[in-house]
Structure formats: C-alpha cells, structure tokens
Amino acid sequence: MADPTAPAQLPSVYSETVCTLGEGPLWHPLRQQLFWFDILGKRLLTHQDGSETSWQFDDCVSACGWVDEATLILASASALWRFDLRTGVRHHLVDLEAEQPLTRSNDGRADPWGGFWIGTMGYNAEKGLGSIYRYYRGELRRLFGDLTIPNAICFAPDTSCAYFTDTTSGQIMRQSLSADTGWPDDQAQVYLDFSGEDFGPDGAVVDAQGRFWNAQWGAGRVAVYSPDGDLCDVYALPTSQASCPAFGGADLSRLFVTTAADGLNEPAAGKTYAFDTTATGQREHRVHL
C-alpha cells in the first residue's frame, strides 16, 4: 500500500510573482481563469493567456467569489464590494467591521446556496478579534466570533456541511447546514485536530468526492483527508508557508496553491504553484448578491 505521508508529486511554478501573503485563489468557471490575492501587498492578481495582470488597492483585499462573467464579490479590510473586471471599479455592498481599525478580512468562499462566507482577523493576529460572517442576498450576519485566524472555509459537495478553522487552535470544525438556506443549524463539531502539531491548518477546499484538501502553514504542504478524517495524500511545496489551495483547469483537476514570503528569506517563498492531480474539484459556486 502506498504511504500517504509521502509527497504525491512536485509542483510547477504557476506564477513567479512573489506575494508577501498570497491567499484566496479562485478559479472562475466561466472565464476559465485563476484569481488570487497578495493580502499585505493590497492587490488582486490574475493570469490568463500567458500574461499576468493585477489591480492595486489602498486597503488589504483577501478573498472573492464570482457573480457573473465580468463581476466578482471582493472582500477588503472594511467592506464587501461588487468588482467589475472590465473597468477595475468597485462598488460598495456592505460594511465589514468598518468600525474596527484593528481587523481585516482573511479567508472566504462562496457556498452552494449563493452565499459568501468571509473571515476577519486582527492585523497582528490579536487573540479573539476574528469572526466569520455570511453574506446572503443582501444580509451580512456573523456566524462565529472570538476567533483569532479564521481559515479553511469550504463546503461538502453534498451540501451537508461547511468546514472552517481557527488556525491558532489547530482544530478543523465541521458545521452542519440547513438544506433550505445554508445557515448553520447545529453546533460545530471537531473534524480534524492538529492542536498538537507544529504547523497550523490554513486555507482548504473540498473536492467532488468529499475529500478535504488543507494547506498547512509551517509544514509546506497540502494534505488530503477523507470525510472520515483519514490522511490520503500529501502534496509538498518547496516553501513552508502554504496558505490556500483551489482546483481549476478545464477538468478541475489542477490544484493551485498560494504561499507567503512574509518573514522568509528564500527564493521559493510567495510564489503560486500548481499540481496536476488525478482528483476532480468542485466548480466554484456563484454568489447571488
């Protein structure tokens, strides 16, 4: 039997651009195009037809979802925005902790009902300042509070649950969801417990089979777990600060992974990587504003 702790394969470099804090990769299914962020660099990046484009902002931006072919929902330090890819103009949707200057947005993803989940955290990871919100058809509601670094927001393909973590706790939580509306309908339960490990669970995505793919900050890898929590595969990166994975490509089998150069002095840090896998990802859900 194959050893699941052995690296599955080596990645290729998808983007040589060094991000201080790469995050939030999103494969836009209509455009067949990857978007990702450098949170501390305050920019959104994309790569298409062999060339790279970026949009610079005056505040931190961290995550997005797709609304239509030309529009994203964009999370910044203090608001959610409707962002026009044709013009580069953003339009305010709703404040996001605008009254709290110590926090910014972090990890986020669209859910199967068309809602958008987004985490917030302190700029210096101040304990307990973080929260997770859901924006759904014009309403922003806080779901979880008293977190420090919210991460790993993703959804099972059968729509039964969401996953999330507070990276500092080391525990991945599984939250059951209402079949009708997607709102949490019970207490979250521990799915994976990494509290005794020397890495932190960071961003994550769930594939079409229900397997959980977790970027592990400090371990330099994406680890794959069955719905029951068994380790299936490991995808090793050449730098330690893996931040978030996303599936993309024509058949959703390509795994993109952002990394962070913050605090590291090594040439591989901060680049965006890609693996060709035998898995199939989920198509990213559309956000209904």
Secondary structure by P-SEA (a helix, b strand, c coil): ccccccccccccccccbbbcccccccccccccbbbbbcccccbbbbbcccccccccccccccccccccccccccccccccccccccccbbbbccccccccccccccccccccccbbbbbbbcccccccccccccccccbbbbccccccccccccccccccbbbbbcccccbbbbbbbccccccccbbbbbcccccccccccccccccccbbbbbbcccccbbbbbcccccccbbbbcccccccccccccccccbbbbbbbccccccccccbbbbbbcccccccbbbbcc
